[in-house]
């Protein structure tokens, strides 16, 4: 297996102090999780997670920042900068390592927020119509985490989660026990046959955008169409 092709630079910009050893421990756990992710999603880019700017910039490609902060002007989650490079902003809560893991997974799977998979709608009123699910691998199992060397990280769904004919596993921890299984506290977003964005929300209710999805629209269009909290992280 080839080595990492670029780095994700983990940065702490919150008021609450943190030691470099604590930051390094989370970075190490996230590096291990990258191997877990690539076992299930073998086409994902291979990245090194580090809190060391020197190591991050030693790669040929520019690092993707992942910043832990108290307040975000861009909005928490994964975004693209003015050069089209991905970056993530994470809230400095008590379980920030789980959120950082969630954003890392989704940033590596779909850096530009435009990856979709088709499958029958999870909304029972749609009678199994085929829809286009936005691939955000942490969302359906958002309330589930597991531990790597004492650091809590987010569960994530596998490609089989989107395939009703697949045999599984459907999530890394096994928390999802069938295709398109959205656990309590999780959510999922899709574009329906009506051309609008839809969501199954963490409280079990459904939401539909007032305007149609933009042509070629992805994560940012979803957030704009459904509101600031559409990604579940803000």
N, C-alpha and C positions, 0 to 999 in steps of 0.2 A: 504493500500500500504506500503510495506516495505521501510525502509530508505536506504540511499545511501550505496553502498557496497565498494566504493573506492572514491578517490578524483582526480580531475584534478587541478594541482597546476599552477596558473597563475603567471608568473614571468615577470618582466620588466628589460631588459638588454640593452636598447637603450640609446644613449647619451642624447636625449631630456628628461628633467626631467618630472616626473609625481608624483602626490601626492598619498599617500596611500588611501585617500578617493576616488580619481578617479579610482584607480585600484579596490577597493572594490565595487564601483558602477557597474563597468563592470562585475565583478564576480557575483554579485547579479542578474544582468539582464540575464547572461548566465545560472544561476541556474533556473530562471523562464523558460528560453527557453528549458532546459532539460525536464521540464514537458510538454511543447508543443510538443517536439519531441516524447516523450513516449505516448502521446495521439494518434499519427499517426503511430508510430512504437512501439507497445507495448512490443516487445521482446528485445528492446535495454537495455543495462546495465544502472543501475541507479547510476549516479555519482554526487558528490558534487563538484562544482567549487569554489575554494577559492584562495585568495592571501596570506593566512596565512600558512606558512610551518608547524607550530605546529598542526593546525587543519588537514592539509593534511596528516600528518604522524600519526594521531590518528587512522586512519582506519587500519584494519588488512592487507589489500593489499597495495603494494607500490603505491604512486601517479603517475599519468601520467603527466609529465611536458608539459606546453604550454608556450613557451618563446617568448616574443616580443623583436625583435632585429633589428639593422640596416642592418647587413649583416649575411648571413648564409653560413657556410661551407658545411653543409649537403644538402642544398637546401630547400627552403620554402615549407611548407606543412607538411604532416603526414609521419613519419618514424618509424622504429623499431631500438631500441638500441642493443648493443651487447648481451643483455640477452633476446632479443625478446619482450621487452616491448614497447608499443607505446609512441611516444612523437610528439609534433607539434612545428614548428617554424613559426613565423608570422612576417611580415615586419611592422616596426613602422611608418606607414603612417598616414595621417590625419583620415582615416576611418578604423583604425586598429581593432576596436571592431567588425566591420562587418566581416573582414577576420578571426579574432579569432573565431567568431561564426561559420563561414563556416567550419573551420578546426575542431572545437569541434564536430559539428554535424557529420561530416564524420568519425572522430575518434571513436565516440561512436557507430555509425551504423556498421562500418566495420574496426575494429582496425588494422587488418592485411592486408587489401587491397586486399582481394581475394573473395569478395562477388559479384555474378553476378545474373542478372535476364534476362530471354529471352523475345524477342518480335521482331516484324517486324522492319527491318532496316529503319532509318530515311533518308537514302540516296535514292532519287527517282530512281536512276539508278539501284538499287538492286531489284526492282520489288517486294518489300514486303518480301524478304527472311528473315528467322528467324536468329537473331544474339544474341550474349551474351553481354549484357550491364554491364559494370563495375558500381557498385552501389556507386555513389558519389553524395549525395543528394543535395548538394549546386550548382553543376555545371550547370544544365539546366536553373536555375533561378539566376545565379550568379550576375546579375546586379540589382536584386530586394532585398530590405531590408525593415524591419519594426522596430518599436520602442517599447522598453520595458522600462518604467520609465526613459525616456530621453536618453536611450542608443540605438544606431542603431545596429540591428542584421540581419543576413542573412535569407532570405527566404529559404525554402527547399521543395523538392518534397516528395510526399507520396508514399506508395506501389502501389496505383492506377495509378500513372504516368506510370508505366511499363506495365500496363494491358489494352489493347485496348478494353476489354469488361467491364471494371469497370466503375462505375457511378461517381467516383470522391468523394471528392475533389482531385485534382491532385497536388496542392502545398498548403502550409500552409496559405499563404495570398490570394490564389485564382488567382494569377498572371498567372499560367498555366491553360488554360481552356479546355484541352483535354489531352489524353494520349500521351506520347512521344513528347510533345510540348516543344521545346527548344526556349526560348525567345531570343530576340536580346541581344547580349553581353554574352550569355551563351554558353555552349558547352556540348558534351557528347562523351564518349569513348566506343568502343565495339570491340569484336573479331568477324570477319565475317566468313562465310562458307569457305572462302579461307584460314583461319587460321592466318590471319594477323590482327594487330591492325588497327582500323580506328577511326577517330574523325570528328565530325562536329565542326568546329572552330567558335569562336565568330564573325568572319567577314562573316560567312555564307559559307565558302569554306570547302572542305573535304580534309582530309589527310589520307594516308595509309602508314604503316610501310614498310620499304624495306625488313626486315626479318620477318619470322613468329613469332607469339607469342610463348613464351616458354611454355612447358608442365607445367600446374599448375600455370602459371604466373598470376600476378595480377597488382596492382598499380605500384610497382617498375619496373616490366617488361615493362609495358606501357610507363613509363617515359623514360626508357632506349631505347626502340624501336622507340619512336616518338620524343625524344629529351628532353632537360632540361625543356622546357616550357610546356610540355605536360599536367601538372596538372593545368595550368592556373594561378599559383600563383608565378611563378619565372620569 
